[in-house]
């Protein structure tokens, strides 16, 4: 979590929020709707946050049906160990 926090602060300082970091580590994946609800932001802002996280390599986007999931790979691997 600390490495992700540092990466988020250095590479994406405009979107860094403790709530966003907490949301990333609450579950091994998130969706636009979760970020919207948990951070109290618009859908457009939530999508921008997740796009930035994806570009920084913090999450990986996986499409299942009509829904996009954003996977926190390091956390997912840790939980699988």
N, C-alpha and C positions, 0 to 999 in steps of 0.2 A: 504494500500500500504506500509505503514511503517513497519508493522509486517512482511510482505512478504520480504521486503528489508533486515530486520535484519536476518530473517531465511535464506535467500539466502546467505548473507555474512558469517554467522556463519557455516552453513552446507555445502555450496557449494562455497567456496571462489575461487576455480580455474575457475569457469564459471561465477562468478559474473561480470556483466557489466550493466551499467545504461541503455544501449540500450535494453538489454534483459528484464529488469524490466519494462521499458516503453512499450515494445511490449506486455508483459503480461497484461497490464492494458489498452491498446488501444482498445481491443475487449475482450469479455468474453471467447473467445476461440482463439486458434492459430493452425497452421499446420506447418509441417517441412518446406514447401515451403515459408511460411511467415517469419519464423526465418532466413532461408537462405537469402532471399531477403533483409529483414530489417537490418540484422546484417552483411551482406556481408561475410558469412561463407559458407563452403562446406556443402553438404547434410549430410555427416557423422558427422560433428561437430554439426550441427543443431539437428540431431537425438540424439547425446550424451547429449546436453544441455537439451532437452526435457525429456530424460530418467532420468537424474539427478533430474530434477524438479518433475518428477513423483515419484521417490523414496523418495524424501523429503516431499511428500504430498502436494506440491504446486499446481500441476495440476492433473487432472484425464484424462486418455486416454479412448476415446470412438471411436469405429470403426463403420463407416457408409459406407456400400458398400466396396469399395477398399481403402477408405481414412480414416486415423487416425486423429481425432481431439483431441486437448488437452485443456480441459475445466478448466478455472480458477473458481472453485466452489464458493469461497467467493464473487468474483465480480459478478458472475452469479446470486447468491442469492440476492445480494444488488440491482442489476438492476431489479429483479423481485418483489422487495418490493414496 
